[in-house]
Amino acid sequence: MARKSKTSKKLSKKLDKLEKEGQKLRSKAEKKGKELSSMASDRIDDLRSDPEPEKGGKGKFLLVLLGAVGAFVALKRKRDQELDEALWEEPRSI
């Protein structure tokens, strides 16, 4: 019985130590979370107070580029499908 109480005391001390470390980490995380939250809030306020961004050619260029990429992908898929169908229709002898 004496042995069980020693190990339970050791485990209890280890558990207490881990709980204290956990509390420290929790408080540290809460502090960091509050800092990040305030930074995000400040950033949102800054973005809201800024005038509307100038409309430039970047958006139009990106839209055209996105359309071109989409068309390229669609045509490539169609070509791959046609090649697959052609292989099934005319199999080569090995």
Residue pairs with C-beta under 8 A, 6 or more apart in sequence:
none
